[in-house]
Structure formats: C-alpha cells, structure tokens
Amino acid sequence: MTSVTIPNSVTTIGSEAFSECTNLQKVHIGDSVKAIGENAFDNCTSITQISSEAVVPPICESGVFTDINKSKCKLFVPKNSLDAYKQADQWEGFFLIEGCTTGITNTVYNKAELADVYTIDGAKRLSKASTDEINALPKGVYIVNGKKIIIK
C-alpha cells in the first residue's frame, strides 16, 4: 500500500492503525477525524505527504508520527487552520505546512489531469479544467472526479 484515504465518515484513527507500513507515501485524512491513536503512523518512513481536511487539528496520542521525516514531508491543511496546526501537539513538528484554499490536495485532482467540474446540483460548470481553473472558481461547493470540494 502506497497511499491511504481516510474517508470523511471516520472520526478516529486507531492506535498503530498504519504502524510499520514502510511503503506508505501519501496519507489523506478526511474532515471528520477528531483523534489519532498512539503510534498510528509509527515507522512509516516513506511518507512524503499528509493532507488533512479537518479544520480543527485532530488530537494525537503519543508517537503518532514517529520516524516520519518531518523536515521533508509536506503537510497540507485548510488555509484558515494553518496557525492551529503549527501550534498543535505533534502537528507542530512538520516544517513544510501549507494551507490549501480548497481544503484538498491532489488526491482529488492534480496538475497532470484535467477534470470536469459540476455544481452541487449536477450542472456542468467546466470541462477538462486544470487545477488553476478549478481554484479560480467562485466560492462554493463543487463536484470534481466524484468528490465534493469547497472553494472558500
């Protein structure tokens, strides 16, 4: 397993849930996660990107990110929550923390792929749109590649 997406329906990541997953490179945490158990990502030495949609940084028990290279791993968080993550226990250890205006990263769409964008009521808004075009949309809720995104 090289990537994992924790869906928005999950509220807790259990202790040692992904411990010793040495091939894991990308982790996407949904917006409902409130807590991450002890050593959940312990010894996941290949992780280079973590994105969290949670507005409030999930509470981390001890050793959650042990052995992740926090000077090279990029952490993407909602733009309005950037300061909260920089001060939150265990999250503050990451050097590369970036705020995303959409609250999502390239797990839904990326620069290499063009995506169709729909309004929440199903009307097509853009065809084969680039990341820049998607991020330039007015504030609102859109569907991209079957996933809901919020442009703030």
N, C-alpha and C positions, 0 to 999 in steps of 0.2 A: 504494500500500500504506500503510495507516494503523496496522496492528498486526502484530506477528510473535510467534509462539510457537516457541521453540527446544525441541524435544522432549527428554525425559529420555534418549534414546538418543545424543544428541550430546555429545561430550566437549570439542570445541574449536570456537570461532567464529573463522573465518579472518580474516586481515588485510583490511581495507577491505570486509568482507562486506556491510555496510549503509551504507557511506560514501555521502554525498550523497543519502540517502533523506529529502528535506526534508519529506515528508508524514507520515513515521512518527511516531506519537504514543505508542504503548504497546509495550513490549517485555517478554516473559515468558521468562525463562531457566530451563531445566529443571535438575533436581538433579544431573545428571552432568557439567555443564560445569566443566572444570578450568582452562581458559585461554581468553583472548580476545585475538585478534591485533591488531597495530598498526592504529590508525585505524578499527577495526571499525564504530564509530558516529560517525565524523567528519562534521561538518556536518549532523547530524540535528537541526536547530534546532527542530523541533516536538515532540520527545519531552517528555512531561509525566509519564510513569510508567514505571518499570522495576521489575519484580519478579524476584527470584532465589530459586529453591528450594535452591540449593547451600548446604550447611551451612558448608563452607569457602569463603570468597570466592574466585572464580576469579582466577587471576593475570592481570593486564592488562599488555600491552605498551604502549608509548608512544602517547599520543594517542587512546586508546580512546573517551573521552567528550568530545573536543574539540568546542566550540560547543554543547554541551547546557547549558541554563541550570540549573546545579546548585542555585541558590537557590529555584527553583520546581518542579523535577522531583522527584516523590516516588519514593523507593526503598523497596520492601518486601522484607524478608529474613526468614529464620526467626528467631523470637524469641530463641532461645538463641545466635544468631550475631550479634546486634546489635553487640556490642562489637568483634568481629573485623572486621566491615565498616567500622565507624567508624575503625579503625586501618589498614586495608589500603590499599596503594598504589592510587591513583586512585578507589577507592570512598569514601575519607575526605572527598573534596571535596563530597559531597552534604550539603546542610543538612537535608533532610527525610527522615531514615532512620527507618522504622518497623518494628518487629518484629511478625510475624504468628504467632499461636499455631498456625495450621494449616500455615504454610509456603506458603500460596497466597493469591492475591488474587482480585478479582472476575473474573479471566479464566475461572474455572470456574463461579462463581455470583456473583450480585450482589444488592443490596438490592431492585432493581426486579423481579426474577424469583423465583418460588417454585420450589423444586426437590424432587424425590423423592430420598430418601436410602436406600441399600441397604447392608447389611452386606457384608463381603468374600465371604461365602458365598452372596450373592444374595437374602437375605431383606429385604423392605421394612421399613425402620426408621421413616421419617417420610414423610408425604405432603404435598406442597406446603409445604415448610418454608421459613422465612425464614432469612436469614443468621444472625440471633441464635440461632434454634433449632438450626441446624447447629453453630455454635460452642459451644453449650451441651451437646453430646453428650459422653458419657464418652470417656475416652482410647480410641483405637483407629483402625482403618483402615476407611474407608467409600468408597462409590462415589456420586458426585454428578455428574449430567449426563455419565455415561460416563467420568469421570476419578477416579482414586484420590486421596483426601485422607487426611491423617493428623492426628488431633486429639491433641495432646500435653498 
